[in-house]
Structure formats: structure tokens, C-alpha cells
């Protein structure tokens, strides 16, 4: 398995973006984009799930409509990158084991 590497500043920017998008109340996520080298998958940028599917923010958990994927593939082709991984970040009110909102 190839290791996952991030260009300088990408990890910190990604974590800040996901935290802001989730507002501590819901899960947020992104596809990690970049290049695959002989030794690693190198992340240079990301695209959030809600940028691909604005309706995904209606849920406490990540739910992408299939219509998001053609936009993802076109964006990758336009920027000459590929999906190297994906990431999800739970809000404080989401139970990671069940992926359901915690009772208040």
C-alpha cells in the first residue's frame, strides 16, 4: 500500500475546511485529489462533498447523490489530477459507530 502524503499546507487547510463545513454538528468530507507516484499518493487539493452536491448538507451524515460523480470526474480531468483518497470528519454530535446523530 502506498503512503499518503500532503503538499505543504494542504492538511491544515483541509482540516479547517471540514471543521467549518460540519460546524461541529454534522459529518463533512472530501475527495483528496493529486497524483500517484512510484512511492506515494500525493494530495495537492481537495473537493468537498457539499461542493459536488449542495443537498448533502441536509443530512447529519454524508450522503452524495450519484449526479455528483460526473462533476468530480470532469474536475479531475480539467485539473489533471485524480482521486487518491477520501476523508470524512464527524461532528461532535455524530456517533461514529452508527453514523447517526446522538440523542440530545
Secondary structure as UniProt FT lines:
FT   STRAND          3..6
FT   TURN            8..9
FT   HELIX           10..22
FT   TURN            23..25
FT   STRAND          28..36
FT   STRAND          40..48
FT   HELIX           49..52
FT   HELIX           54..58
FT   HELIX           67..79
FT   STRAND          82..89
FT   TURN            92..93
FT   STRAND          94..95
FT   TURN            96..99
FT   STRAND          100..101
//
